Amino acid sequence: MILFCDEIHRFSKSQQDIFLGPVESGQITLIGATTENPSFKVQNSLLSRCRTFTLQKLSDEDVCLILERAVSTEAEHNEDYQSAVANGNFSRLIDTELVKYLAAFSDGDARTGLNLLELAMSLSTREGMTKDEIKSSLTKTLVYDRAGDQHYDTISAFHKSIRGSDPDAALYYLARMLQSGEDPLYIGRRLCIVASEDVGLADNSMLTLATSTYTVAEKIGMPECRIALAHATVALCLAPKSTRAYRGLNNAFAALQEPGVAGLPIPIHLRNAPTKLMKELGYGDSYKYNPNYKEGRVVQEYLPEQLKGRKFLEDRDLGTEIDPEAWV
């Protein structure tokens, strides 16, 4: 038996367990359709027993054909549109140029294109309506799903454009997110991450700028905060880059995965001694208080004995790989 389940991502992962037994036993051939990323939305055990097919977007030409058929069908069977055609308004506004425009904004999704066309047809029957007004009304919100792949893909492209010091691309993705109603605080949080992860020690002032930008977004909101977001975005693009601190932290996290490292005892001279018993046990003994010494320089170990001499913070700001295309 073939079982087709549309929008399988709407089932919770526990509900998807229902399919697992029948699929394993061969009772059903499951065909699941989803507009979401199945890696995130479909249970791993079920996904591993299925073959995944990725359906590509329609081309603009394909969407145009679908919209043109819809225009013809609607104009033939709908009296309101027939009346609009008779007075010349409909044929003047819903032309090939507008259909191509709507197809481009549908982003390869025929359903989105048809929805836009339906609204355009409705608007075209209004007295005094112009083509530019139709375009403005329909395309204020771009094709963008704040909870789906578009949300994550766009913020990823935004972050990577800043990392790659490309202000034009970063501003494009910033405008795309803001135009589509993305939460400016979400963008502000990502700017704070970029300031430490990618710019880091190369320009410590960028973290202050990013946190100030977040505050502006929080206190002022849209549309004015878009200017501060653009300011911080461009500044981060143009700033020198250093992942030294970020890599150093990752190196320390990696060390914690080694056997026994996460539980190493703190050196006794670094331990706090708030009680008499702790003092008697030697906590804090032999600790050299750096401010008491010239230039704060002392000979003193801070890592546990087993990690003595271990380095987590590297000397270089960036990597050593060479992209041949960048050095032509």
N, C-alpha and C positions, 0 to 999 in steps of 0.2 A: 504494500500500500504506500502511495506517495502522499506525504503530508506537507502542504505548503503553509508556512507561518510568516505572514507579513509583519514587518517591524518587530522582529524577535527581540530586539533590544529593550522593548517595553516589558518583557518578562524579567523579573528579578532573577539573580543567579540561582537562588534556591528553587524558584519556580521552573527554571530551565532543567532542573534535575529530572522532571517528568519525562523529558525526551530521551534521557540517557539510556535507560534500560531497553526500551523498544528499538533504539538505534543500534545498540550493541547486539541485540538478539536478531536483528534483521527484520523485525516485524514491520518497520516503517522505513521509508527513504525520506529523510527530512530535507526539505528545501527551505532555508530561512533567508529572508530578505531584510536588510537593514541599511539605513543611511548613516549609521554610526560606525566607528572603528570597532570591528569585532574583537580585536585584541583586548579592548577595554570593556566591552558590553556583553560578550558571550563567554560563558563559563569555559575555562581552559580544557576541562576533560571532554566537554562536548565539542569544542572547537577542534581539538586534536583528532576527533573521529570524523571530521568533515573536510571536504575540499573547499577552499576559499577561492571565489572568483571576484575580481574587481571590475565593476562596470565603469567604463570611462564616460566622461561627460559628452553630450552631443555637441557637434560643431555648430557654430552660429548659422551656417547654411542649412543644417538639418532643422534647427529650431525655426528658422525663417519659413521653411516649407510648411511646418506644422501650423504656424501662426497664420500664414496666408490661407491655408485650407479653412481654418477657423473663421477668418474674416468672411470668406465666401459663404460658408454655411450659415453663419449668423445673419449676414445681410440678406440672405434668401428667405429665412424663416422667421425673422423677428420684425414685427410691424413698426416698432419704434425706429429701428435702424433703416428700414425701407423708407420711412418718412424722412430720415436724416439724409439718406442718399438722394431722395427726390429734390430736396432743397439745396443740395450741393455741399452741405457742411461735412457730412460723414466722409465722402470720397476725398475731400480736400485735406482732412486731418489724418485719417487712417490710411496713409499711403505707404509705398514701399520703403521710403526712408525711415518712417516711424517704426515700421515692423522690424527693420534691421537694427534700429536703436534699441528696441525692447528686447530683441534676441540677444544682443550683446550684454545687456544687463541681466539676462536670465542665468548667466554663468553656466550654460550647458544643461539647464534643467527645464525641460519642456513644461512641466507643471507651473513653475514660476513664471515662465514666459506667457502661458495662457492666462494666469491670474492678472499679470500686468496688462495684457491685451484686453481682458474683460473690463478692467477699470478704465482703460483708455477709451474703449467704446462707449462706456457710460458717460465719461466726461465729454466726449466729442459731441454729444447731443445737446449740451448746454449752450445757450445763446451767448455768442461773443467769445467762446472758448478758442484759444489759439494752440498751435502745436507746442510752442515753448512752454506754455502753462501746463499742458499735459505732461511733458517731460519733467518739469520741475515737481509736479505733484507726485509722480510715480517713482522717481529715482532719488528721493532724499535719503532713503535708507538702502544701503547696498546689500548685496547678498551676503549675509553674515549671521551665523548662528552663535550666539554668546555662550551656549552650553555645549557646542559640538566641536568638530574638528577645525572649522574655520576659526573659532576662538583661539584654540591652541596653536594652530599653524601660523596665524597672523602675529600673535605675540612672540612666537619663536622667530619668525622672520624679522620682526622689529628688533629683538635683542641681538640677533646675529648681524644685522646691518650696522648697529652701533658698534659691536665688537669688531666688525670689519672696517670701521671708520668711513662709512658711506652715508653722509647726512641726507642725500637726496632720497635714497631708498628708505631710510629710517623715517623721514618726514612723510613719505607716501604711506607707509604702514600706520604711522600715528594718525594721519588724517583719516585713513580708511576705518580705523577702529573708532575714532571719535564720531565720525559721520554716521556710523552704524549704531551708536548708542552705548558703546563700551563704557564701563565704569572708569572714570578718570583715576580713581584711587587704585584700581588694579594696575593701571599703567604706571602710576607713581611708585607703587611697590616694586615693580620690575626695574624702574630706573634706579632705585636704591640698591637693588641686587647688582645691576650692571656696574654701579659706581665702585663697589667693593670687589666684585668678581673679576671684572675685565680691566678697569682703570687702576683700581687698587693703589699700591704704593707709588705709582708713577705720578699721581696728582691727588693727594689726600683731600683737597678742597672739594672734589667732585661729590664725595659722600655728603658733605654739608649742603651742597647745592641740591642734591637729589632729595634729601630729607626736607629741605625747605620747600621744594616743589610739591612734595606730598602734602605738606601743611597747607600750601596755597590751594591745592585741589580740594582738600578737606574743608577749608574755611570759606572759600569763595565759590567753588563749584563751576560747572559749565554755564555759559560758554567762555567766560573770561579766563578760566584756568588753563584753557588750551594753549594760551600764549606762553605761560610758564612751563608747560609740558614741552612745547617746542624748543624753548630756551635751553632747558636741561638736556633734551635729546641731542641738539646740535653741539652743545658743549661737550657732552660725553663722546660724541663721534669724533670731535676734533682733538680731544685730550689724548696724551700718550697712554699706552696700555701696559699693564703689568698684572700677570696672574700669579705673582710670587706668593702673596699671602694665601690666596685661594688654594694653590697647589700645596703649600706648606701644611695647611689644615688637612687636606686630603691625605697627605703623607702620614700625618699623625693618626688619622682615622684608620689608615691601612695597617699601621703598626699595632693598633688595638685588636686586629683580627689574628695576630700571631699568638700562639699558645702561651698563656701565662702573663702576657704583657698588660692586659687590662686591669689586673689585680695586683700589680707590683706595689710594695709598701712605699709610702711617702718617706723620703729621707727624714730622719728623726730631728735634725736641726732645723728643718723647715716647718715642723708641726707647731701648731698653736698650743699654748700651755695656760689655759684660763683657770685651772684648778691646782691646788697644792700637790695632789697625787701626780698629775701630769708633769709638774716640774720635777718631782722626785724621780719620775721615770726617765727624765732626761730630755723631755720634749723642749725643743728650742735651744738646747745647749749648743754652744759653739757657733751659733748663727751670727754672721757678720752683717750688721745693719749698714747697708751701702751708703746712705747719706752721711754717715759719720766719717767716711774715708774720702781722701783726696780724689776728686773726679768720680767718686762712687766706685772706684776700681778695687775689687777684692778677688782673691782666689777662692772659689766656692762652687760646689756642685749643686745643681738644681734638679737634675733628672735622677730617677731611681738608679741604684748601682748597676743593675743589669742593662740599662740603656746608656751608660756613660759613653760619651763621645758620639752618640747618635745624632744625626742632623736631619731635621724635617724641613727647615726653611732653606731653599736653594738660593744660590747666588744670582742666577739669571732671572730677568723679568719675564721673558717669553721663551718659547721653545727653540729648537735648533733645526727643525725640518726646513727644507728649501723648496718652494714652489717654482719650478723652472719658468713658468709663464710670467712670474712677477720679476724675474731677473734677466729678461731678454735685453 
